[in-house]
Amino acid sequence: MNDYTAATYGDRIAEVYDEMYPMRANVGPAVDALTKLAGSGPALELGIGTGRIALPLAARGIEVHGIDASEAIVAKMRAKPGGAAIPVTIADFAGFSVRDGNRDKKFRLVYVVFNTLFQATSQEAQVRCFQSVAAHLSDDGVFLVEAFVPDPTRFTRNQNISASRVESDLVSIDISRHDPVNQLVHSQHIFIGETGVRLYPVQVRYSWHSELDLMAQLAGLRLRERWGDWDCSPFTASSEYHVSIYEKAT
Ligand SMILES: C[S@@+](CC[C@H](N)C(=O)[O-])C[C@H]1O[C@@H](n2cnc3c(N)ncnc32)[C@H](O)[C@@H]1O
């Protein structure tokens, strides 16, 4: 996938994103937690997408801004009630600047959810993302990351194929190749139906939570809390996800 850029995932999936992730529709616990952390705001979402989280957060009265590389997916948010009022910077979140006059705007909360940080597809890009976030945090600000705990055992000979839907007129297959040296996974969600074949590519560079903590340290941040889920439950050896909250180290 040589032509893959920061905008490719959003551009290709924009039309079907909201229907593709119905299991992500229950945003209540996430929005509750983000509302508490945002305090009087403002908040900034990296990879804001169709506004799945940003819109209900803004509806709680918090000033929300967004960054996204894909105009096409942001257009989906802007078409929803309240979406046009959310300012979005079209940029790669691996190295960004949201301006307030002639300086970086400061946020009480910066957050990146649903494994989106891993869509910065190199260690260097993820470090730059942490550094950009640190430059945009107010002194009492926090950076929240929701991400999966990597599980290389799900690959056999560094490949994985799974059928997520098999219906009489539609088949949905996920195909991935794993590069363990670079912690990269290149995937295609493939839909085969009566209207033809549709491909939705995604590339991620996964990191363990310990590596994220070091990236935070490089950016002058430190871990404040880590949960196993949005309900603040403890992060344990059996946790498949984590919600990690970083604050300024000094
Ligand atoms: C999995 S979606 C998450 C969308 C939204 N945050 C949510 O939770 O529903 C990832 C989003 O990040 C955007 N994205 C991916 N890589 C990016 C990058 N390097 N810079 C900026 N946006 C990016 C995509 O366009 C997409 O909107």
The ligand as an SDF file (V2000), in Angstrom:
LIG
                    3D

 27 29  0  0  0  0  0  0  0  0999 V2000
  -10.8020    5.0390   14.0090 C   0  0  0  0  0  0  0  0  0  0  0  0
  -11.2500    6.6340   13.4510 S   0  0  0  0  0  0  0  0  0  0  0  0
  -11.7600    7.3590   14.9980 C   0  0  0  0  0  0  0  0  0  0  0  0
  -12.7400    8.4930   14.8180 C   0  0  0  0  0  0  0  0  0  0  0  0
  -13.3010    9.0330   16.1200 C   0  0  0  0  0  0  0  0  0  0  0  0
  -12.2400    9.5000   16.9840 N   0  0  0  0  0  0  0  0  0  0  0  0
  -14.1000    7.9570   16.8300 C   0  0  0  0  0  0  0  0  0  0  0  0
  -13.6840    7.5480   17.9200 O   0  0  0  0  0  0  0  0  0  0  0  0
  -15.1030    7.5120   16.2970 O   0  0  0  0  0  0  0  0  0  0  0  0
   -9.6650    7.4120   13.1730 C   0  0  0  0  0  0  0  0  0  0  0  0
   -9.7740    8.8510   12.7100 C   0  0  0  0  0  0  0  0  0  0  0  0
   -8.4620    9.4050   12.7240 O   0  0  0  0  0  0  0  0  0  0  0  0
   -8.1850   10.0370   11.4850 C   0  0  0  0  0  0  0  0  0  0  0  0
   -6.7310    9.8860   11.2660 N   0  0  0  0  0  0  0  0  0  0  0  0
   -6.0550    8.7380   11.0460 C   0  0  0  0  0  0  0  0  0  0  0  0
   -4.7350    8.9770   10.9710 N   0  0  0  0  0  0  0  0  0  0  0  0
   -4.5830   10.3170   11.1460 C   0  0  0  0  0  0  0  0  0  0  0  0
   -3.4500   11.1670   11.2010 C   0  0  0  0  0  0  0  0  0  0  0  0
   -2.1950   10.6870   11.0720 N   0  0  0  0  0  0  0  0  0  0  0  0
   -3.6430   12.4850   11.4140 N   0  0  0  0  0  0  0  0  0  0  0  0
   -4.9120   12.9880   11.5740 C   0  0  0  0  0  0  0  0  0  0  0  0
   -6.0210   12.2170   11.5380 N   0  0  0  0  0  0  0  0  0  0  0  0
   -5.8640   10.8990   11.3350 C   0  0  0  0  0  0  0  0  0  0  0  0
   -9.0550    9.3320   10.4670 C   0  0  0  0  0  0  0  0  0  0  0  0
   -9.3010   10.1490    9.3330 O   0  0  0  0  0  0  0  0  0  0  0  0
  -10.3060    9.0410   11.2950 C   0  0  0  0  0  0  0  0  0  0  0  0
  -11.1950   10.1010   11.2610 O   0  0  0  0  0  0  0  0  0  0  0  0
  1  2  1  0
  2  3  1  0
  2 10  1  0
  3  4  1  0
  4  5  1  0
  5  6  1  0
  5  7  1  0
  7  8  2  0
  7  9  1  0
 10 11  1  0
 11 12  1  0
 11 26  1  0
 12 13  1  0
 13 14  1  0
 13 24  1  0
 14 15  1  0
 14 23  1  0
 15 16  2  0
 16 17  1  0
 17 18  1  0
 17 23  2  0
 18 19  1  0
 18 20  2  0
 20 21  1  0
 21 22  2  0
 22 23  1  0
 24 25  1  0
 24 26  1  0
 26 27  1  0
M  CHG  2   2   1   9  -1
M  END
$$$$
